[in-house]
Amino acid sequence: MVQYCDFEVKVELKELEFTFGISDEYDRFDCLRAISREGGLTVKDIKPGRYRICLNYRNPHLTSNIYLPTLSIRNPVTGETYERIISDAPFSVIGGFKDRGVVNTEKEWDLIKI
């Protein structure tokens, strides 16, 4: 499963951190959450331009439910939040019933200038 976001940087920024999530539609509980610096992606001295941040969840094992993608872009030093989005485009997973729970999954980050 891939989650991505296109964004534009208008002025040079010293540092950025991205957080992607998959939340339960009913109670907005984060079922999956990934923070770029914890996944090995450090973004420093980013120049103005258009970029795409991509996160590939390997084997996310989501249970049957309706989910909302989330994203935040912030400065990890100052805590300033540049963007926080809870998508209004839910997606559903249909399958056999499984016990509820939160899982850790392998993730792969990529940032490209577009």
N, C-alpha and C positions, 0 to 999 in steps of 0.2 A: 504494500500500500504506500502510495507516494502522496505527500502533502507539500505544496509549494506556494510561494507568494512572490509576485513581481512588485518591486518598489523602486522609488526614485530617491536618491540622495541629492539634495540641492546645494549643500555646503559640505566641505571636508569635515569628517567626524573622526575623532581619535579612536573610539572603540565602540563596537556594537555587540550585543548579545541577542540571540533569537530564542524564543520559547514557542514550540509547537505543542498543541495538545489535541486530544480527542475526548470530548466530554459527553457524558450521558445527557440526553435531551431533557429528561424529566427533572433531575435535581442538579444538573450542571457539574456533577462530580467528574474530575479528571480521571478517566480510565487509563489513558496513556499521556505521558508528558515527557518532552525531551528538551533539554537546554543545550544550546550549541557548544558552549565552552566545556561542559561536562562530556560532550561527545567528541572533543578534540578539535573543534572549529573555533579558532581565535581570529577575530576580525579587528584589525587595527589600521589606523590611517586610511580610511576608506574615502576615495575621491568621489566628487560629484559624478552622477551617471545613473543609468537604469540597471538594476540587478534582479536576479531571481535566486531566491533561497529555496533549496529543495531538501526534503528529508524523506528517506526511504526506510519505512518500518519493515523489517524482515520478520515474517511470521507473527503478526500482531495478536492472533488468537482472540479476537473480539467475540463476545457472546452475542446471541440474537438480541437486537435492540435498535434504537434510533440514536444516532450520535451527531454531535456538532463539532466541526473543526474550530480550533482557536489558534491565535497567534499573538505574540507580543514582541516588539522590538524596543530594546532599551539600552541605556549606557550602564554597563556593569559596575563602573566606578562611582558615578554620582547617583545612580538609581533613577535617573530621568527616563520616563517612558515616552517614546516617540510615537508608538502606535500600539493599540490593543484592540483586537478584533475577535468577536464571537460571531461566527458565520451564521447567516440566516438561511443557509442551504444545507439542511440536514441530509444524512445518508443513513440507509438502513442495512443491517446485517441480518440475514435470514438463515436459520439453521436449526439444528436440534437444541433442546434446552440443556444448558450447562449451569453449574453453580456460579454464582456471582463472585467476582474477585478482581483484583488489580494485578496485572502481570508486567514483568520487565521483558522487553524485547530488544533484539539487536537493531541498531540504527546506523544509518550512513548519511552524513551531511555533505552538501555541496553548495558553494556560492559561485555564481558566474556573472560576469558583466554582460548585459544584453544590449 
